[in-house]
Amino acid sequence: MPTTGTDHIVTAYSDELTFLAQSIAEMGGLVEVAIENGTKSLLRLDRELADLTIIADQRIDDMQRRIDDMAVSMIARRQPMASDLRAIITSIHVASDLERVGDMAKQLARRSLKLEGMNLQPTFYNGVKNMTALVLRQVKEALDAYSNRDAEAAIEVCNRDDEVDAMHTSLFRELLTYMMEDPRNITPCTHLLFCAKNLERIGDHATNIAERAYYLQTGKQLTSEVQELQRTQIKT
């Protein structure tokens, strides 16, 4: 049976939605690499890796613009409804969050350049290293929840945001202690405090992405009541 013009339109629309989802996944992959490289450049004081991370941020910015343009074009041409409209709208928000995460990774790389030549004990970096591992996990699982339209996983990511905040507070106090012990630590520890804040903000953006994933799947906003209900169910 020959295909009709309507069949072609439906297929093209489906392909566009698929490509949009793939673009978000690709952008997410770039951002994960940026976080890893930005942190590595900081921990190793690797100028070459820092420069590469800073340059790579331009590609992330370009991808956000392309995703935005694609989403706006699809809304104008296809006039989507229900779940399709949610998918397109959330892609704009997720791309924006990913772009901001890319900026935070770039800032980590730039801080590594400022720390060059400063002799810091490895213990100074332990808190940053541990916090990065937690934040990177948050980003990965938020993106997985979004890709898989997994509302339950999205709630779990949001529930763990308190861990990121607690680790940030602990690291803040630790670095302040180093600064009080020796005035020579003030400048490098100040840079590390900014890095810790960048990581905390990345965690916030991961939570945003998880909230978008919940909305994408359910059509509802993720409220604190829903999060608390899930915490209670896990405990019981």
N, C-alpha and C positions, 0 to 999 in steps of 0.2 A: 504493500500500500504506500503510495507516494506521500512524502511529508508535505505539510501545508505551511503557509507563511506564518501561521500562529505557532506551529511546532518550532520553527526556526527562532522565533522571538523568545519562546520559553527556554529553549536550549541556550541561546546567547545570554539571557538574563541569569540563568543558573551558572553559566561559566563565569560571568562577572562576579557573582557572589562568591564562588569558589576562589577566584583569583584574589578577591579582596581579603578573604580569610588567609590565603597563602601569603599575601603581602604582610599581614600583621605578624604571622609566624616568622617570616624572614626578618622583619624588623626586630622582633623579640630576640631572635638568635644573635643579631648584631649587637643588641644592647647587653645581652648576657656576656658576650665576649669583651665588650667595652668595660664592664664592671670588673671582670677578671683581670684584664690587662691594666686597667687603671690602678687596681690594688697591687698587682705584681710590681708595677713600676714604682709604686710607693714603698713597698716592703724591701725591694732590691735596690732602690734609688737608681733605676735603669732609665737613663735619659732617652735612649733610642726607643724603648717601648713606650715611654711617656709621649714622645713626639708622634709615634704611630697612632696612639690612642686619641690624641688631640685631632689629628688629621682625619681619622676614621669617623669622628663625630659629624663631619659634613655629610657623609653618606646617610647617616641616621636622620639628619635634618631633611635631606632630599626625599627620603622615603616617606616621612610624615607629610610633606607637601603633596606628594603623589597620591597617597592614600586619601587625604582630604579632598583633592580634586576629583578622584575617582568616586568617592562617596557622594559628593555634591552632585556630580554628573548623573549618577544612578538615581538619586532622589528626583532630579528634574525630569529625567527621561522615562523612568519606569514607574514613578508614583507608587512606591512599595507600601504594603500594609502589614500590620500585625508583626509576626516574627521576623520577616524580611526587613521591615523598617527598623526594628530593634537591632538587628545585626549590622545594618549600615550605620546607624547613629552611634552604637557602641564602638564601632571601629574607629570613628573619629576621636572619641574620648580616649580609647586605649592607645592610639597612635600618639596623642598628645602626652599622655603619661610616659610612654616609652621615650619620647623625645626629651622630656625633662630628666628621666633617668640617665639618658645618654649625656646630658649636660653635667649631671653629678659625677659620672665616671670621668668625664673630661677634667673636672675640677680636681679629682683625686690625682690625676696624672700631672696636672699643673703644680699641685702641692709638692709632689715628689721632686720637681725641679728646684723648688725653693729650699728643700731639705738637703740638697747636695752639699757635701763638705762638712755637714754637722755630724759629729760622732754621737750617735744615740745607741744605748744598749738595746739588744734584741728584745728585752722584756717590755720596752716602751711600745713595741709594735704588736705585742701579743693580743691586746684588746681589740685593736683595729682588725687584725687577722681573723679573730673569732667572730667579730661582728659582721665582717664581710661574708663569712661562710653562712651565717644565719640569714642575712639580707638576700644573698644570691639564691638561697633555697626558697625564700619567699617569692622572689621574682619568677623563678622557674615554675613553682607550683601554681602561682596566680595565672601565668600564661597557659599552663596545662589545663587549669580549670576553665579558662576562657575558650581554649581550642576545643575541649571536650564537652563544653556546655554542662559542666558538673557543678551544680549549685551547692552540694554538700562539701565538696573540696574547696569551693570558694569561701564558705563559712569558716572552714578550718584555717585558711590563710588569714582571714580577718581576726580570728581569735588569737592567733600567734603574734599579732602586732604588739601586744603588751610585752612580749619577750624582747622584741627589738628595742622598745622604749626603755625597758629595765636595763638592758645591756648598755644602752647609750648613757644612761644615768651613772651606771657603775664605772664606765670608761671615763666619763667626765670627772668623777671624783678621783679616780686613779691618777689621771694626768695632772690634776690640780695638786695632788700630793707630791708628785715628782717636781713640780714647779716650786713648791714651798721648801722642799729639801735642798734645792740647789738653784740659785738664780740663773745659772747658765742653761738650765733646762727650759726656761720660760719661752724663748722664741720657738725652738722646735716643737715643744708640747702645744703651743698655741696653734701651730700648723696642724698638728694631729687632732686637736679639738675641732677644727674646721672640717677635717676629714670625717671625724665621727658624726658630726652634724649632717654632712652630705649623705653618709650611710643611713642615718635615721630617716632622712627625707626620701631616700630610695625605698625604704621600707614602707613609708606612707603611700608612695605611688604604687607599690605592689598591692597594698590594701585596696587602693582605688580600682586597680585592674580586676581584683577579685570581686569587688562590688559590682563592676560592670558585667562580669561573668554570671553572677547571680541574677542580675536584671535580665541579661540576655536569655537565660534559660526559663525564668519564672514570670517575667514581665512585671515584677514587683521590686521595690527598693529593699535593700538589706538593712533592716533596722536592728537596733541594739537588743530589742526584745527577742528577735529571731535568733541572734547570736547567743543570748543567755539561755534560751530554750535548748539549743543544741548542746551547750556546755553541760546543762543539767542531764540531758539524755546520755551523754558520754559517761558522766560520773556514775549514773545508775546502770 
